[in-house]
Amino acid sequence: MGEKSWGMVIDVDKCTGCQACVVACQSENNIPINEEEHFNQRRAIEWIRVERYWEGEFPDVKARFIPILCQHCGEAPCEPVCPVFATYHNDQGLNVQVYNRCVGTRFCANNCPYHVRFFNFWEPEWPETLTNQLNPDVTVRSRGIMEKCTFCVQRIRRTERESERDGVDLDDGDRALSPACVNACPTSALVFGDFADPESKVSRLKEQEEKEDGRAYRLLENYGTEPSVVYLKKVEEGAKSASHG
């Protein structure tokens, strides 16, 4: 199937802050439900979050939204500090977390500038009515380990196996391949694909935006972490009208 470099492009201009990606991630990856008690203790777990911030001065203030998840850095600060090699970079551009190897030192969380790693303080419990929705492809993690976004690697692996079995190539943008957050986004603000393929949508989107209007950027680029998540800047109304004028 050739070398892969999985990554994501997030168009902040399309994000409405609806949180559909957060709910989809929680359900797909068997993430424990965040109860009020956990939030009050600042011990909640969420592999993707939608941060809200404000621009402008009252009364012309505007709410902005930006989804934040593991950036799957090419030079990940979390990897060299793990004493048991529970987090490492694989040959497909993914920052992998091996849960049954993790001993919960939290060194990786302390070294992550994006605050996207979470320590599991609790044994997960779900209401009786929700136990049947647990994903059998994802293990239920016990307390004492670090958790984070995996780009829904279980979907990637399953799709790769099926394509190899059937002798067909992986389709760019295949919903079976894309992470749950991508499939759940009602505005298609999140796009997932292979950066190693110059014809993939993520590659074309990133290249097009970098060349035409400079909307593409990465979070905390000056840290040199080389994230695999590319963001597209918010488009202001004035800029839109100017670009069409």
Secondary structure as GFF3:
##gff-version 3
##sequence-region A 1 245
A	DSSP	beta_strand	6	11	.	.	.	ID=ss1
A	DSSP	alpha_helix	20	28	.	.	.	ID=ss2
A	DSSP	alpha_helix	36	40	.	.	.	ID=ss3
A	DSSP	beta_strand	48	55	.	.	.	ID=ss4
A	DSSP	beta_strand	62	69	.	.	.	ID=ss5
A	DSSP	beta_strand	87	89	.	.	.	ID=ss6
A	DSSP	beta_strand	95	97	.	.	.	ID=ss7
A	DSSP	alpha_helix	107	111	.	.	.	ID=ss8
A	DSSP	beta_strand	118	119	.	.	.	ID=ss9
A	DSSP	three_ten_helix	128	133	.	.	.	ID=ss10
A	DSSP	beta_strand	146	147	.	.	.	ID=ss11
A	DSSP	alpha_helix	153	166	.	.	.	ID=ss12
A	DSSP	alpha_helix	180	184	.	.	.	ID=ss13
A	DSSP	beta_strand	190	194	.	.	.	ID=ss14
A	DSSP	alpha_helix	201	212	.	.	.	ID=ss15
A	DSSP	beta_strand	216	217	.	.	.	ID=ss16
A	DSSP	three_ten_helix	221	223	.	.	.	ID=ss17
A	DSSP	beta_strand	229	232	.	.	.	ID=ss18
A	DSSP	alpha_helix	237	243	.	.	.	ID=ss19
###
